[in-house]
Amino acid sequence: MKNLLVLTDFSSHAKHVAEYAYSLAKKIDANIILCNAVIVPAEVPQAGLVVWPMEESNVLEEESKSELEKLKEHIKKIDHSHDKKPQIGIVNQSGYLQDVVEGLVAADQLIDCVVMGTHGDGFGGFLLGNHTRNMIESLSLPLLLIPSKTRIAPFKNIYFASDLSDTHEDGAFLRKLIPLARAFKAEIFIAHISTPKNLTSNISEKTKDMMLAFSSDLGYPGIHFIRINEENTTNGLEKLMASSAMDLLVMVHRKKNFLNRWLNGSVTEKLAKDLNFPMLIFSAVKDADHIA
């Protein structure tokens, strides 16, 4: 991850997200781009036949740019170290959040990850549950979600939740995680949620083969495997999050896996209210070659 696109609505939580992203970028030798999507009322369907004057739209965009500059200066001022500092870029565009981000990602091939909060109520007010789901569904890049209670602290324990439906692809995503884990000297735990529905007779053999392949192929010593038995995946994930000393939860979004089912439930509410660690989501729905 060398360039992080950080979404902001200028709320207090979004400011914390930007500070978190800067701290992460500094640790992994990356840069950040602060981004605000300017929602013009005339572009919103509920606006009906209301005509929004062009000069008012320009005012919104100028306010957005001004707030981005203030946020940039705030982040620069809180870094009192003499270490190499990440570069901070800013960008604002008029339009819906998803369209703005997709356009930026398509135009700038150097963006490696998108960072956003899980809710917000500030300028623009777009860091809401539906936006989180839409971003997960549409992005081909990794998406790092930062709940409001997340502390700025090093990663020590990274948990990669897998349903073992595609161990070869899981290996490819784990390979993407290793530079991040190495930067923090973190341990990686592959966590399998075992339920009566997905329990198979060869589960032990399958996990043994997977771990042998990972240990020899990935070349990182700090990889472990844990298995959680529960009646259903949601309970298993909640048990994993409640019982583990977790600093980062990593999941892969596939069309028919437990993350997809979980998203149809209360994941956004839980991220916003209960969790105190970030969640990194890789997308297998799009072309995995784009994921960095």
KAFENHU-V244546 format. One record per residue. SS is DSSP state (a for helix, b for strand, c for the rest). Layout:
BEGIN
SS / SS
END
This chain:
BEGIN
c / c / b / b / b / b / b / c / c / c / c / a / a / a / a / a / a / a / a / a / a / a / a / a / a / a / a / c / c / c / b / b / b / b / b / b / b / b / c / c / a / a / a / c / a / a / a / c / c / c / c / c / c / a / a / a / a / a / a / a / a / a / a / a / a / a / a / a / a / a / a / a / a / a / a / a / a / a / c / c / c / c / c / c / c / c / c / b / b / b / b / b / b / b / c / c / a / a / a / a / a / a / a / a / a / a / a / c / c / c / c / c / b / b / b / b / b / c / c / c / c / c / c / c / c / c / c / c / a / a / a / a / a / a / a / a / a / a / c / c / c / b / b / b / b / b / c / c / c / c / c / c / c / c / c / c / b / b / b / b / b / b / c / c / c / c / a / a / a / a / a / a / a / a / a / a / a / a / a / a / a / a / a / a / c / c / b / b / b / b / b / b / b / b / c / c / c / c / c / c / c / c / a / a / a / a / a / a / a / a / a / a / a / a / a / a / a / c / c / c / c / c / b / b / b / b / b / b / b / c / c / c / a / a / a / a / a / a / a / a / a / a / a / c / c / c / c / b / b / b / b / b / b / c / c / c / c / a / a / a / a / a / a / c / c / c / a / a / a / a / a / a / a / c / c / c / c / b / b / b / b / b / b / c / c / c / c / a / a / a / c / c
END
